[in-house]
Amino acid sequence: MALRYKFDIMAELKKKGYSSTRLRTEKLLGESYMSQLRHGDLVSWKAIDTICDLLDCQPGDLVEHVKDAPVQETGE
């Protein structure tokens, strides 16, 4: 995938006082979204919106575009 997070989203949320327990109990983010974030998988725009609200940032502050590694030809 050509998009990736610029930093550990879950760690940054925790620094701001949003532990996994708090995110779950206050129904800010679901467990599946938190799991995706822990694994570096991209989440929905709704989740990005919530994260931006919690961290007071813009989507571009969270993700970056990286060029895919060039494909090597096998010579077959």
PQR file with spaces between the fields and no chain letter, atoms N, CA, C, O and H, PARSE charges and radii, in Angstrom:
ATOM       1  N    MET     1       0.853   -1.177    0.000 -0.4000 1.5000
ATOM       2  CA   MET     1       0.000    0.000    0.000 -0.0000 2.0000
ATOM       3  C    MET     1       0.890    1.229    0.000  0.5500 1.7000
ATOM       4  O    MET     1       1.963    1.220    0.604 -0.5500 1.4000
ATOM       5  N    ALA     2       0.464    2.262   -0.657 -0.4000 1.5000
ATOM       6  CA   ALA     2       1.257    3.471   -0.811 -0.0000 2.0000
ATOM       7  C    ALA     2       1.006    4.507    0.284  0.5500 1.7000
ATOM       8  O    ALA     2       1.643    5.560    0.294 -0.5500 1.4000
ATOM       9  H    ALA     2      -0.408    2.269   -1.148  0.4000 1.0000
ATOM      10  N    LEU     3       0.092    4.221    1.200 -0.4000 1.5000
ATOM      11  CA   LEU     3      -0.160    5.126    2.321 -0.0000 2.0000
ATOM      12  C    LEU     3       0.256    4.451    3.620  0.5500 1.7000
ATOM      13  O    LEU     3       0.057    3.249    3.801 -0.5500 1.4000
ATOM      14  H    LEU     3      -0.426    3.365    1.192  0.4000 1.0000
ATOM      15  N    ARG     4       0.833    5.236    4.518 -0.4000 1.5000
ATOM      16  CA   ARG     4       1.172    4.706    5.838 -0.0000 2.0000
ATOM      17  C    ARG     4       1.066    5.826    6.863  0.5500 1.7000
ATOM      18  O    ARG     4       1.095    7.012    6.532 -0.5500 1.4000
ATOM      19  H    ARG     4       0.995    6.212    4.371  0.4000 1.0000
ATOM      20  N    TYR     5       0.943    5.408    8.114 -0.4000 1.5000
ATOM      21  CA   TYR     5       0.880    6.390    9.201 -0.0000 2.0000
ATOM      22  C    TYR     5       2.252    6.990    9.440  0.5500 1.7000
ATOM      23  O    TYR     5       3.268    6.305    9.321 -0.5500 1.4000
ATOM      24  H    TYR     5       0.920    4.445    8.383  0.4000 1.0000
ATOM      25  N    LYS     6       2.278    8.263    9.776 -0.4000 1.5000
ATOM      26  CA   LYS     6       3.533    8.956   10.043 -0.0000 2.0000
ATOM      27  C    LYS     6       4.093    8.624   11.420  0.5500 1.7000
ATOM      28  O    LYS     6       5.292    8.774   11.656 -0.5500 1.4000
ATOM      29  H    LYS     6       1.453    8.820    9.873  0.4000 1.0000
ATOM      30  N    PHE     7       3.227    8.171   12.334 -0.4000 1.5000
ATOM      31  CA   PHE     7       3.645    7.847   13.701 -0.0000 2.0000
ATOM      32  C    PHE     7       2.678    6.831   14.276  0.5500 1.7000
ATOM      33  O    PHE     7       1.668    6.506   13.653 -0.5500 1.4000
ATOM      34  H    PHE     7       2.253    8.049   12.142  0.4000 1.0000
ATOM      35  N    ASP     8       2.983    6.331   15.458 -0.4000 1.5000
ATOM      36  CA   ASP     8       2.138    5.341   16.132 -0.0000 2.0000
ATOM      37  C    ASP     8       0.904    6.062   16.698  0.5500 1.7000
ATOM      38  O    ASP     8       0.984    6.750   17.716 -0.5500 1.4000
ATOM      39  H    ASP     8       3.804    6.595   15.964  0.4000 1.0000
ATOM      40  N    ILE     9      -0.219    5.891   16.027 -0.4000 1.5000
ATOM      41  CA   ILE     9      -1.456    6.595   16.392 -0.0000 2.0000
ATOM      42  C    ILE     9      -1.895    6.230   17.807  0.5500 1.7000
ATOM      43  O    ILE     9      -2.246    7.110   18.592 -0.5500 1.4000
ATOM      44  H    ILE     9      -0.284    5.332   15.200  0.4000 1.0000
ATOM      45  N    MET    10      -1.879    4.940   18.138 -0.4000 1.5000
ATOM      46  CA   MET    10      -2.326    4.510   19.469 -0.0000 2.0000
ATOM      47  C    MET    10      -1.442    5.097   20.567  0.5500 1.7000
ATOM      48  O    MET    10      -1.950    5.496   21.615 -0.5500 1.4000
ATOM      49  H    MET    10      -1.594    4.224   17.500  0.4000 1.0000
ATOM      50  N    ALA    11      -0.138    5.157   20.347 -0.4000 1.5000
ATOM      51  CA   ALA    11       0.775    5.743   21.344 -0.0000 2.0000
ATOM      52  C    ALA    11       0.492    7.230   21.522  0.5500 1.7000
ATOM      53  O    ALA    11       0.521    7.745   22.640 -0.5500 1.4000
ATOM      54  H    ALA    11       0.275    4.833   19.496  0.4000 1.0000
ATOM      55  N    GLU    12       0.219    7.911   20.422 -0.4000 1.5000
ATOM      56  CA   GLU    12      -0.075    9.349   20.502 -0.0000 2.0000
ATOM      57  C    GLU    12      -1.400    9.601   21.217  0.5500 1.7000
ATOM      58  O    GLU    12      -1.510   10.540   22.006 -0.5500 1.4000
ATOM      59  H    GLU    12       0.194    7.492   19.514  0.4000 1.0000
ATOM      60  N    LEU    13      -2.405    8.768   20.945 -0.4000 1.5000
ATOM      61  CA   LEU    13      -3.681    8.895   21.655 -0.0000 2.0000
ATOM      62  C    LEU    13      -3.478    8.678   23.152  0.5500 1.7000
ATOM      63  O    LEU    13      -4.061    9.390   23.970 -0.5500 1.4000
ATOM      64  H    LEU    13      -2.316    8.005   20.304  0.4000 1.0000
ATOM      65  N    LYS    14      -2.657    7.704   23.507 -0.4000 1.5000
ATOM      66  CA   LYS    14      -2.402    7.425   24.920 -0.0000 2.0000
ATOM      67  C    LYS    14      -1.717    8.619   25.594  0.5500 1.7000
ATOM      68  O    LYS    14      -2.044    8.959   26.730 -0.5500 1.4000
ATOM      69  H    LYS    14      -2.183    7.126   22.843  0.4000 1.0000
ATOM      70  N    LYS    15      -0.768    9.255   24.896 -0.4000 1.5000
ATOM      71  CA   LYS    15      -0.101   10.453   25.435 -0.0000 2.0000
ATOM      72  C    LYS    15      -1.101   11.560   25.738  0.5500 1.7000
ATOM      73  O    LYS    15      -0.925   12.331   26.680 -0.5500 1.4000
ATOM      74  H    LYS    15      -0.502    8.979   23.973  0.4000 1.0000
ATOM      75  N    LYS    16      -2.159   11.628   24.923 -0.4000 1.5000
ATOM      76  CA   LYS    16      -3.193   12.657   25.094 -0.0000 2.0000
ATOM      77  C    LYS    16      -4.268   12.245   26.100  0.5500 1.7000
ATOM      78  O    LYS    16      -5.246   12.964   26.301 -0.5500 1.4000
ATOM      79  H    LYS    16      -2.303   11.001   24.157  0.4000 1.0000
ATOM      80  N    GLY    17      -4.076   11.066   26.740 -0.4000 1.5000
ATOM      81  CA   GLY    17      -5.016   10.630   27.767 -0.0000 2.0000
ATOM      82  C    GLY    17      -6.100    9.686   27.288  0.5500 1.7000
ATOM      83  O    GLY    17      -7.045    9.400   28.023 -0.5500 1.4000
ATOM      84  H    GLY    17      -3.281   10.482   26.577  0.4000 1.0000
ATOM      85  N    TYR    18      -5.974    9.199   26.057 -0.4000 1.5000
ATOM      86  CA   TYR    18      -6.981    8.295   25.499 -0.0000 2.0000
ATOM      87  C    TYR    18      -6.441    6.865   25.464  0.5500 1.7000
ATOM      88  O    TYR    18      -5.934    6.408   24.439 -0.5500 1.4000
ATOM      89  H    TYR    18      -5.206    9.431   25.460  0.4000 1.0000
ATOM      90  N    SER    19      -6.555    6.175   26.578 -0.4000 1.5000
ATOM      91  CA   SER    19      -6.131    4.781   26.644 -0.0000 2.0000
ATOM      92  C    SER    19      -7.108    3.916   25.853  0.5500 1.7000
ATOM      93  O    SER    19      -8.196    4.368   25.496 -0.5500 1.4000
ATOM      94  H    SER    19      -6.967    6.546   27.411  0.4000 1.0000
ATOM      95  N    SER    20      -6.716    2.669   25.581 -0.4000 1.5000
ATOM      96  CA   SER    20      -7.608    1.741   24.875 -0.0000 2.0000
ATOM      97  C    SER    20      -8.924    1.585   25.625  0.5500 1.7000
ATOM      98  O    SER    20      -9.994    1.550   25.018 -0.5500 1.4000
ATOM      99  H    SER    20      -5.832    2.302   25.872  0.4000 1.0000
ATOM     100  N    THR    21      -8.835    1.491   26.948 -0.4000 1.5000
ATOM     101  CA   THR    21     -10.042    1.335   27.770 -0.0000 2.0000
ATOM     102  C    THR    21     -10.948    2.543   27.623  0.5500 1.7000
ATOM     103  O    THR    21     -12.158    2.398   27.446 -0.5500 1.4000
ATOM     104  H    THR    21      -7.966    1.520   27.441  0.4000 1.0000
ATOM     105  N    ARG    22     -10.374    3.728   27.695 -0.4000 1.5000
ATOM     106  CA   ARG    22     -11.182    4.945   27.564 -0.0000 2.0000
ATOM     107  C    ARG    22     -11.817    5.043   26.178  0.5500 1.7000
ATOM     108  O    ARG    22     -12.989    5.394   26.047 -0.5500 1.4000
ATOM     109  H    ARG    22      -9.391    3.845   27.839  0.4000 1.0000
ATOM     110  N    LEU    23     -11.034    4.731   25.147 -0.4000 1.5000
ATOM     111  CA   LEU    23     -11.568    4.787   23.779 -0.0000 2.0000
ATOM     112  C    LEU    23     -12.751    3.845   23.617  0.5500 1.7000
ATOM     113  O    LEU    23     -13.728    4.168   22.943 -0.5500 1.4000
ATOM     114  H    LEU    23     -10.081    4.446   25.254  0.4000 1.0000
ATOM     115  N    ARG    24     -12.650    2.663   24.252 -0.4000 1.5000
ATOM     116  CA   ARG    24     -13.728    1.665   24.167 -0.0000 2.0000
ATOM     117  C    ARG    24     -14.941    2.082   24.988  0.5500 1.7000
ATOM     118  O    ARG    24     -16.062    2.099   24.481 -0.5500 1.4000
ATOM     119  H    ARG    24     -11.856    2.401   24.801  0.4000 1.0000
ATOM     120  N    THR    25     -14.715    2.422   26.264 -0.4000 1.5000
ATOM     121  CA   THR    25     -15.841    2.713   27.157 -0.0000 2.0000
ATOM     122  C    THR    25     -16.601    3.976   26.753  0.5500 1.7000
ATOM     123  O    THR    25     -17.819    4.048   26.918 -0.5500 1.4000
ATOM     124  H    THR    25     -13.804    2.408   26.676  0.4000 1.0000
ATOM     125  N    GLU    26     -15.892    4.961   26.228 -0.4000 1.5000
ATOM     126  CA   GLU    26     -16.560    6.183   25.779 -0.0000 2.0000
ATOM     127  C    GLU    26     -17.042    6.062   24.328  0.5500 1.7000
ATOM     128  O    GLU    26     -17.577    7.013   23.757 -0.5500 1.4000
ATOM     129  H    GLU    26     -14.903    4.902   26.094  0.4000 1.0000
ATOM     130  N    LYS    27     -16.841    4.879   23.746 -0.4000 1.5000
ATOM     131  CA   LYS    27     -17.272    4.566   22.385 -0.0000 2.0000
ATOM     132  C    LYS    27     -16.731    5.568   21.367  0.5500 1.7000
ATOM     133  O    LYS    27     -17.441    6.010   20.463 -0.5500 1.4000
ATOM     134  H    LYS    27     -16.406    4.106   24.210  0.4000 1.0000
ATOM     135  N    LEU    28     -15.451    5.914   21.540 -0.4000 1.5000
ATOM     136  CA   LEU    28     -14.789    6.823   20.615 -0.0000 2.0000
ATOM     137  C    LEU    28     -14.236    6.064   19.410  0.5500 1.7000
ATOM     138  O    LEU    28     -14.337    6.528   18.274 -0.5500 1.4000
ATOM     139  H    LEU    28     -14.875    5.555   22.274  0.4000 1.0000
ATOM     140  N    LEU    29     -13.651    4.896   19.669 -0.4000 1.5000
ATOM     141  CA   LEU    29     -13.153    4.011   18.616 -0.0000 2.0000
ATOM     142  C    LEU    29     -13.457    2.574   19.007  0.5500 1.7000
ATOM     143  O    LEU    29     -13.329    2.201   20.173 -0.5500 1.4000
ATOM     144  H    LEU    29     -13.569    4.519   20.592  0.4000 1.0000
ATOM     145  N    GLY    30     -13.851    1.787   18.053 -0.4000 1.5000
ATOM     146  CA   GLY    30     -14.135    0.381   18.315 -0.0000 2.0000
ATOM     147  C    GLY    30     -12.862   -0.451   18.371  0.5500 1.7000
ATOM     148  O    GLY    30     -11.807   -0.026   17.902 -0.5500 1.4000
ATOM     149  H    GLY    30     -13.955    2.090   17.106  0.4000 1.0000
ATOM     150  N    GLU    31     -12.973   -1.628   18.944 -0.4000 1.5000
ATOM     151  CA   GLU    31     -11.826   -2.529   19.080 -0.0000 2.0000
ATOM     152  C    GLU    31     -11.213   -2.880   17.734  0.5500 1.7000
ATOM     153  O    GLU    31      -9.992   -2.981   17.616 -0.5500 1.4000
ATOM     154  H    GLU    31     -13.831   -1.974   19.325  0.4000 1.0000
ATOM     155  N    SER    32     -12.045   -3.067   16.722 -0.4000 1.5000
ATOM     156  CA   SER    32     -11.505   -3.421   15.402 -0.0000 2.0000
ATOM     157  C    SER    32     -10.644   -2.288   14.839  0.5500 1.7000
ATOM     158  O    SER    32      -9.603   -2.550   14.237 -0.5500 1.4000
ATOM     159  H    SER    32     -13.037   -2.985   16.818  0.4000 1.0000
ATOM     160  N    TYR    33     -11.061   -1.041   15.026 -0.4000 1.5000
ATOM     161  CA   TYR    33     -10.250    0.094   14.563 -0.0000 2.0000
ATOM     162  C    TYR    33      -8.944    0.169   15.340  0.5500 1.7000
ATOM     163  O    TYR    33      -7.889    0.422   14.759 -0.5500 1.4000
ATOM     164  H    TYR    33     -11.906   -0.828   15.515  0.4000 1.0000
ATOM     165  N    MET    34      -9.008   -0.048   16.641 -0.4000 1.5000
ATOM     166  CA   MET    34      -7.789    0.002   17.440 -0.0000 2.0000
ATOM     167  C    MET    34      -6.817   -1.099   17.014  0.5500 1.7000
ATOM     168  O    MET    34      -5.606   -0.878   16.968 -0.5500 1.4000
ATOM     169  H    MET    34      -9.865   -0.253   17.113  0.4000 1.0000
ATOM     170  N    SER    35      -7.341   -2.268   16.706 -0.4000 1.5000
ATOM     171  CA   SER    35      -6.506   -3.366   16.232 -0.0000 2.0000
ATOM     172  C    SER    35      -5.861   -3.007   14.889  0.5500 1.7000
ATOM     173  O    SER    35      -4.674   -3.258   14.679 -0.5500 1.4000
ATOM     174  H    SER    35      -8.325   -2.447   16.743  0.4000 1.0000
ATOM     175  N    GLN    36      -6.642   -2.426   13.992 -0.4000 1.5000
ATOM     176  CA   GLN    36      -6.100   -2.012   12.704 -0.0000 2.0000
ATOM     177  C    GLN    36      -4.985   -0.987   12.887  0.5500 1.7000
ATOM     178  O    GLN    36      -3.951   -1.063   12.222 -0.5500 1.4000
ATOM     179  H    GLN    36      -7.606   -2.222   14.163  0.4000 1.0000
ATOM     180  N    LEU    37      -5.196   -0.031   13.789 -0.4000 1.5000
ATOM     181  CA   LEU    37      -4.179    0.990   14.045 -0.0000 2.0000
ATOM     182  C    LEU    37      -2.905    0.369   14.609  0.5500 1.7000
ATOM     183  O    LEU    37      -1.801    0.760   14.228 -0.5500 1.4000
ATOM     184  H    LEU    37      -6.035    0.030   14.329  0.4000 1.0000
ATOM     185  N    ARG    38      -3.052   -0.589   15.510 -0.4000 1.5000
ATOM     186  CA   ARG    38      -1.879   -1.258   16.102 -0.0000 2.0000
ATOM     187  C    ARG    38      -1.052   -1.981   15.051  0.5500 1.7000
ATOM     188  O    ARG    38       0.169   -2.076   15.172 -0.5500 1.4000
ATOM     189  H    ARG    38      -3.948   -0.906   15.819  0.4000 1.0000
ATOM     190  N    HIS    39      -1.720   -2.491   14.017 -0.4000 1.5000
ATOM     191  CA   HIS    39      -1.029   -3.229   12.962 -0.0000 2.0000
ATOM     192  C    HIS    39      -0.622   -2.341   11.780  0.5500 1.7000
ATOM     193  O    HIS    39      -0.051   -2.829   10.805 -0.5500 1.4000
ATOM     194  H    HIS    39      -2.712   -2.413   13.920  0.4000 1.0000
ATOM     195  N    GLY    40      -0.910   -1.057   11.867 -0.4000 1.5000
ATOM     196  CA   GLY    40      -0.554   -0.142   10.789 -0.0000 2.0000
ATOM     197  C    GLY    40      -1.485   -0.186    9.601  0.5500 1.7000
ATOM     198  O    GLY    40      -1.182    0.375    8.548 -0.5500 1.4000
ATOM     199  H    GLY    40      -1.374   -0.660   12.660  0.4000 1.0000
ATOM     200  N    ASP    41      -2.634   -0.858    9.765 -0.4000 1.5000
ATOM     201  CA   ASP    41      -3.618   -0.922    8.685 -0.0000 2.0000
ATOM     202  C    ASP    41      -4.431    0.367    8.656  0.5500 1.7000
ATOM     203  O    ASP    41      -4.709    0.964    9.696 -0.5500 1.4000
ATOM     204  H    ASP    41      -2.880   -1.313   10.621  0.4000 1.0000
ATOM     205  N    LEU    42      -4.803    0.781    7.464 -0.4000 1.5000
ATOM     206  CA   LEU    42      -5.600    2.003    7.340 -0.0000 2.0000
ATOM     207  C    LEU    42      -7.025    1.768    7.813  0.5500 1.7000
ATOM     208  O    LEU    42      -7.576    0.680    7.650 -0.5500 1.4000
ATOM     209  H    LEU    42      -4.578    0.296    6.619  0.4000 1.0000
ATOM     210  N    VAL    43      -7.611    2.794    8.397 -0.4000 1.5000
ATOM     211  CA   VAL    43      -8.963    2.718    8.940 -0.0000 2.0000
ATOM     212  C    VAL    43      -9.901    3.595    8.109  0.5500 1.7000
ATOM     213  O    VAL    43      -9.460    4.270    7.178 -0.5500 1.4000
ATOM     214  H    VAL    43      -7.163    3.678    8.530  0.4000 1.0000
ATOM     215  N    SER    44     -11.180    3.587    8.441 -0.4000 1.5000
ATOM     216  CA   SER    44     -12.186    4.345    7.690 -0.0000 2.0000
ATOM     217  C    SER    44     -11.994    5.853    7.878  0.5500 1.7000
ATOM     218  O    SER    44     -11.305    6.308    8.790 -0.5500 1.4000
ATOM     219  H    SER    44     -11.538    3.039    9.198  0.4000 1.0000
ATOM     220  N    TRP    45     -12.627    6.602    6.983 -0.4000 1.5000
ATOM     221  CA   TRP    45     -12.585    8.064    7.107 -0.0000 2.0000
ATOM     222  C    TRP    45     -13.250    8.524    8.394  0.5500 1.7000
ATOM     223  O    TRP    45     -12.825    9.512    8.993 -0.5500 1.4000
ATOM     224  H    TRP    45     -13.187    6.233    6.241  0.4000 1.0000
ATOM     225  N    LYS    46     -14.285    7.823    8.822 -0.4000 1.5000
ATOM     226  CA   LYS    46     -14.957    8.173   10.080 -0.0000 2.0000
ATOM     227  C    LYS    46     -13.980    8.036   11.251  0.5500 1.7000
ATOM     228  O    LYS    46     -13.934    8.899   12.128 -0.5500 1.4000
ATOM     229  H    LYS    46     -14.631    7.020    8.335  0.4000 1.0000
ATOM     230  N    ALA    47     -13.208    6.961   11.263 -0.4000 1.5000
ATOM     231  CA   ALA    47     -12.209    6.773   12.327 -0.0000 2.0000
ATOM     232  C    ALA    47     -11.126    7.844   12.240  0.5500 1.7000
ATOM     233  O    ALA    47     -10.688    8.369   13.264 -0.5500 1.4000
ATOM     234  H    ALA    47     -13.245    6.261   10.551  0.4000 1.0000
ATOM     235  N    ILE    48     -10.690    8.172   11.017 -0.4000 1.5000
ATOM     236  CA   ILE    48      -9.696    9.240   10.832 -0.0000 2.0000
ATOM     237  C    ILE    48     -10.254   10.560   11.367  0.5500 1.7000
ATOM     238  O    ILE    48      -9.540   11.320   12.021 -0.5500 1.4000
ATOM     239  H    ILE    48     -11.046    7.746   10.186  0.4000 1.0000
ATOM     240  N    ASP    49     -11.526   10.827   11.089 -0.4000 1.5000
ATOM     241  CA   ASP    49     -12.179   12.037   11.585 -0.0000 2.0000
ATOM     242  C    ASP    49     -12.149   12.080   13.111  0.5500 1.7000
ATOM     243  O    ASP    49     -11.828   13.112   13.701 -0.5500 1.4000
ATOM     244  H    ASP    49     -12.106   10.210   10.557  0.4000 1.0000
ATOM     245  N    THR    50     -12.480   10.969   13.742 -0.4000 1.5000
ATOM     246  CA   THR    50     -12.472   10.895   15.213 -0.0000 2.0000
ATOM     247  C    THR    50     -11.060   11.112   15.750  0.5500 1.7000
ATOM     248  O    THR    50     -10.864   11.859   16.709 -0.5500 1.4000
ATOM     249  H    THR    50     -12.741   10.130   13.263  0.4000 1.0000
ATOM     250  N    ILE    51     -10.089   10.466   15.138 -0.4000 1.5000
ATOM     251  CA   ILE    51      -8.691   10.608   15.583 -0.0000 2.0000
ATOM     252  C    ILE    51      -8.241   12.058   15.442  0.5500 1.7000
ATOM     253  O    ILE    51      -7.589   12.595   16.337 -0.5500 1.4000
ATOM     254  H    ILE    51     -10.248    9.859   14.359  0.4000 1.0000
ATOM     255  N    CYS    52      -8.584   12.690   14.330 -0.4000 1.5000
ATOM     256  CA   CYS    52      -8.223   14.102   14.132 -0.0000 2.0000
ATOM     257  C    CYS    52      -8.859   14.987   15.200  0.5500 1.7000
ATOM     258  O    CYS    52      -8.223   15.921   15.689 -0.5500 1.4000
ATOM     259  H    CYS    52      -9.114   12.254   13.603  0.4000 1.0000
ATOM     260  N    ASP    53     -10.108   14.701   15.566 -0.4000 1.5000
ATOM     261  CA   ASP    53     -10.761   15.459   16.642 -0.0000 2.0000
ATOM     262  C    ASP    53     -10.018   15.271   17.965  0.5500 1.7000
ATOM     263  O    ASP    53      -9.767   16.238   18.685 -0.5500 1.4000
ATOM     264  H    ASP    53     -10.625   13.943   15.169  0.4000 1.0000
ATOM     265  N    LEU    54      -9.669   14.029   18.277 -0.4000 1.5000
ATOM     266  CA   LEU    54      -9.008   13.733   19.555 -0.0000 2.0000
ATOM     267  C    LEU    54      -7.604   14.304   19.631  0.5500 1.7000
ATOM     268  O    LEU    54      -7.182   14.775   20.686 -0.5500 1.4000
ATOM     269  H    LEU    54      -9.872   13.244   17.692  0.4000 1.0000
ATOM     270  N    LEU    55      -6.873   14.265   18.514 -0.4000 1.5000
ATOM     271  CA   LEU    55      -5.494   14.744   18.502 -0.0000 2.0000
ATOM     272  C    LEU    55      -5.374   16.195   18.027  0.5500 1.7000
ATOM     273  O    LEU    55      -4.275   16.748   17.992 -0.5500 1.4000
ATOM     274  H    LEU    55      -7.217   13.882   17.656  0.4000 1.0000
ATOM     275  N    ASP    56      -6.505   16.812   17.661 -0.4000 1.5000
ATOM     276  CA   ASP    56      -6.529   18.184   17.153 -0.0000 2.0000
ATOM     277  C    ASP    56      -5.536   18.348   15.997  0.5500 1.7000
ATOM     278  O    ASP    56      -4.612   19.160   16.051 -0.5500 1.4000
ATOM     279  H    ASP    56      -7.398   16.362   17.689  0.4000 1.0000
ATOM     280  N    CYS    57      -5.763   17.543   14.949 -0.4000 1.5000
ATOM     281  CA   CYS    57      -4.871   17.578   13.797 -0.0000 2.0000
ATOM     282  C    CYS    57      -5.667   17.386   12.509  0.5500 1.7000
ATOM     283  O    CYS    57      -6.891   17.255   12.539 -0.5500 1.4000
ATOM     284  H    CYS    57      -6.514   16.884   14.906  0.4000 1.0000
ATOM     285  N    GLN    58      -4.972   17.372   11.396 -0.4000 1.5000
ATOM     286  CA   GLN    58      -5.563   17.166   10.081 -0.0000 2.0000
ATOM     287  C    GLN    58      -5.186   15.775    9.568  0.5500 1.7000
ATOM     288  O    GLN    58      -4.177   15.223   10.006 -0.5500 1.4000
ATOM     289  H    GLN    58      -3.978   17.478   11.372  0.4000 1.0000
ATOM     290  N    PRO    59      -5.972   15.192    8.650 -0.5600 1.5000
ATOM     291  CA   PRO    59      -5.637   13.869    8.123  0.2800 2.0000
ATOM     292  C    PRO    59      -4.215   13.788    7.565  0.5500 1.7000
ATOM     293  O    PRO    59      -3.551   12.761    7.710 -0.5500 1.4000
ATOM     294  N    GLY    60      -3.752   14.847    6.939 -0.4000 1.5000
ATOM     295  CA   GLY    60      -2.390   14.871    6.401 -0.0000 2.0000
ATOM     296  C    GLY    60      -1.319   14.798    7.467  0.5500 1.7000
ATOM     297  O    GLY    60      -0.173   14.456    7.173 -0.5500 1.4000
ATOM     298  H    GLY    60      -4.291   15.682    6.822  0.4000 1.0000
ATOM     299  N    ASP    61      -1.676   15.115    8.708 -0.4000 1.5000
ATOM     300  CA   ASP    61      -0.735   14.987    9.819 -0.0000 2.0000
ATOM     301  C    ASP    61      -0.568   13.521   10.220  0.5500 1.7000
ATOM     302  O    ASP    61       0.415   13.158   10.866 -0.5500 1.4000
ATOM     303  H    ASP    61      -2.606   15.393    8.947  0.4000 1.0000
ATOM     304  N    LEU    62      -1.531   12.681    9.833 -0.4000 1.5000
ATOM     305  CA   LEU    62      -1.539   11.274   10.244 -0.0000 2.0000
ATOM     306  C    LEU    62      -0.921   10.335    9.223  0.5500 1.7000
ATOM     307  O    LEU    62      -0.207    9.401    9.589 -0.5500 1.4000
ATOM     308  H    LEU    62      -2.329   12.976    9.307  0.4000 1.0000
ATOM     309  N    VAL    63      -1.189   10.575    7.949 -0.4000 1.5000
ATOM     310  CA   VAL    63      -0.755    9.639    6.907 -0.0000 2.0000
ATOM     311  C    VAL    63       0.143   10.322    5.885  0.5500 1.7000
ATOM     312  O    VAL    63       0.107   11.538    5.702 -0.5500 1.4000
ATOM     313  H    VAL    63      -1.769   11.334    7.652  0.4000 1.0000
ATOM     314  N    GLU    64       0.955    9.490    5.224 -0.4000 1.5000
ATOM     315  CA   GLU    64       1.811    9.987    4.165 -0.0000 2.0000
ATOM     316  C    GLU    64       1.803    8.996    3.007  0.5500 1.7000
ATOM     317  O    GLU    64       1.568    7.802    3.195 -0.5500 1.4000
ATOM     318  H    GLU    64       0.985    8.502    5.374  0.4000 1.0000
ATOM     319  N    HIS    65       2.060    9.501    1.828 -0.4000 1.5000
ATOM     320  CA   HIS    65       2.144    8.662    0.636 -0.0000 2.0000
ATOM     321  C    HIS    65       3.610    8.297    0.433  0.5500 1.7000
ATOM     322  O    HIS    65       4.490    9.156    0.470 -0.5500 1.4000
ATOM     323  H    HIS    65       2.251   10.471    1.676  0.4000 1.0000
ATOM     324  N    VAL    66       3.853    7.016    0.218 -0.4000 1.5000
ATOM     325  CA   VAL    66       5.207    6.544   -0.083 -0.0000 2.0000
ATOM     326  C    VAL    66       5.156    5.736   -1.377  0.5500 1.7000
ATOM     327  O    VAL    66       4.208    4.992   -1.628 -0.5500 1.4000
ATOM     328  H    VAL    66       3.138    6.318    0.188  0.4000 1.0000
ATOM     329  N    LYS    67       6.175    5.898   -2.172 -0.4000 1.5000
ATOM     330  CA   LYS    67       6.224    5.139   -3.421 -0.0000 2.0000
ATOM     331  C    LYS    67       6.468    3.673   -3.101  0.5500 1.7000
ATOM     332  O    LYS    67       7.263    3.337   -2.223 -0.5500 1.4000
ATOM     333  H    LYS    67       6.945    6.502   -1.968  0.4000 1.0000
ATOM     334  N    ASP    68       5.773    2.811   -3.826 -0.4000 1.5000
ATOM     335  CA   ASP    68       5.988    1.376   -3.665 -0.0000 2.0000
ATOM     336  C    ASP    68       7.379    1.019   -4.166  0.5500 1.7000
ATOM     337  O    ASP    68       7.924    1.678   -5.052 -0.5500 1.4000
ATOM     338  H    ASP    68       5.127    3.085   -4.539  0.4000 1.0000
ATOM     339  N    ALA    69       7.938   -0.023   -3.592 -0.4000 1.5000
ATOM     340  CA   ALA    69       9.232   -0.507   -4.046 -0.0000 2.0000
ATOM     341  C    ALA    69       9.099   -0.991   -5.483  0.5500 1.7000
ATOM     342  O    ALA    69       8.067   -1.551   -5.853 -0.5500 1.4000
ATOM     343  H    ALA    69       7.495   -0.558   -2.873  0.4000 1.0000
ATOM     344  N    PRO    70      10.119   -0.786   -6.290 -0.5600 1.5000
ATOM     345  CA   PRO    70      10.029   -1.242   -7.683  0.2800 2.0000
ATOM     346  C    PRO    70       9.905   -2.767   -7.749  0.5500 1.7000
ATOM     347  O    PRO    70      10.492   -3.496   -6.950 -0.5500 1.4000
ATOM     348  N    VAL    71       9.135   -3.211   -8.713 -0.4000 1.5000
ATOM     349  CA   VAL    71       8.924   -4.653   -8.908 -0.0000 2.0000
ATOM     350  C    VAL    71      10.117   -5.211   -9.658  0.5500 1.7000
ATOM     351  O    VAL    71      10.514   -4.666  -10.688 -0.5500 1.4000
ATOM     352  H    VAL    71       8.659   -2.618   -9.363  0.4000 1.0000
ATOM     353  N    GLN    72      10.694   -6.292   -9.153 -0.4000 1.5000
ATOM     354  CA   GLN    72      11.823   -6.928   -9.825 -0.0000 2.0000
ATOM     355  C    GLN    72      11.302   -7.962  -10.797  0.5500 1.7000
ATOM     356  O    GLN    72      10.410   -8.746  -10.471 -0.5500 1.4000
ATOM     357  H    GLN    72      10.372   -6.735   -8.316  0.4000 1.0000
ATOM     358  N    GLU    73      11.860   -7.958  -11.987 -0.4000 1.5000
ATOM     359  CA   GLU    73      11.468   -8.939  -12.987 -0.0000 2.0000
ATOM     360  C    GLU    73      12.177  -10.251  -12.695  0.5500 1.7000
ATOM     361  O    GLU    73      13.339  -10.260  -12.288 -0.5500 1.4000
ATOM     362  H    GLU    73      12.584   -7.321  -12.252  0.4000 1.0000
ATOM     363  N    THR    74      11.475  -11.361  -12.905 -0.4000 1.5000
ATOM     364  CA   THR    74      12.042  -12.667  -12.619 -0.0000 2.0000
ATOM     365  C    THR    74      12.761  -13.258  -13.821  0.5500 1.7000
ATOM     366  O    THR    74      13.477  -14.249  -13.681 -0.5500 1.4000
ATOM     367  H    THR    74      10.531  -11.354  -13.235  0.4000 1.0000
ATOM     368  N    GLY    75      12.585  -12.675  -14.989 -0.4000 1.5000
ATOM     369  CA   GLY    75      13.250  -13.171  -16.181 -0.0000 2.0000
ATOM     370  C    GLY    75      12.574  -14.370  -16.802  0.5500 1.7000
ATOM     371  O    GLY    75      13.147  -15.010  -17.685 -0.5500 1.4000
ATOM     372  H    GLY    75      12.003  -11.870  -15.103  0.4000 1.0000
ATOM     373  N    GLU    76      11.376  -14.689  -16.366 -0.4000 1.5000
ATOM     374  CA   GLU    76      10.659  -15.843  -16.900 -0.0000 2.0000
ATOM     375  C    GLU    76       9.907  -15.499  -18.142  0.5500 1.7000
ATOM     376  O    GLU    76       9.246  -16.360  -18.722 -0.5500 1.4000
ATOM     377  H    GLU    76      10.911  -14.170  -15.650  0.4000 1.0000
